Amino acid sequence: MRKLFPDAASALEGLLHDGMLIASGGFGLCGIPERLLTAIRDSGVKDLTFASNNAGIDNEGIGMLLRTRQVKKMISSYVGENKEFERQYLAGELEVEFCPQGTLAERMRAGGAGIPGFYTRTGVGTQVAEGKEHKEFDGETYILERGIFADLSIVKAWKADETGNLMFRKTARNFNLPAATCGKACIVEVEEVVPAGALDPDCIHLPGVYVQRMIVGAPYDKKIEFTTTREREAA
């Protein structure tokens, strides 16, 4: 099975449709599948729901899709640092399902494992628990959270071999691993593809069985959300 495609647009061909749910890896601007997000924007697909830790920043990450009004709903943990996100939400133009980070990661992992739901104490007694089933276990209250079963997963990895086995680099591992497992199809952009057998089996973070298509997205600019500097003190 050929997994390596020449570019993001060809890797997404036949997989996009209006109203779909996309699980996207990354945390802030770290480890986001930026080439795939750009191709999704350029495709013109609309009414999207994204399950992602956050929506990037203005015009970066999912933020670029907010600018073009292609996103209908966000399932997110962190909703700051994006003025357009804030504006659309306050104006009633964007639906937001707030989900604590650990719960979001577990919802993705559960979906990837075929688990429809699980109970957690996180969010009990807050707005997160509103409208959800409550259940008592050993004298403690838990709420039912549903696993996320996405139409498509898009993630970014550091290295892949030709069969799709993946390695993530340091903190870019973040939400990429659980997001990769919960979609009907998973597309990965990587910095480098090496021959099959070149990766140490003990260092593979995600087996290639989860990966249907991949592209080489390098070279990348190392974007950061905020640059904070101070004057150097005299020696």
Buried (B, 14 or more C-beta within 10 A) or exposed (E): EEBBBEEBBEBBEEBBEEEBBBBBBBBBBBBBBBBBBBBBBEBEBBEBBBBBBBBBBBEBBBBBBBBEEBBBBBBBBBBEBBEBBBEBBEEEEBEBEBBBBEBBBBBBBBBBEEBEEBBBEBBBEEEBBEEBEEEEEEEEEBBBBBBBBBBBBBBBBBBBBBBBBBBBBEEBBBBBBBBBBBBEBBBBBBBEBBEEEEBEEEEBBBEBEBBBBBBBBEEEEEBEBEEEEEEEEEE
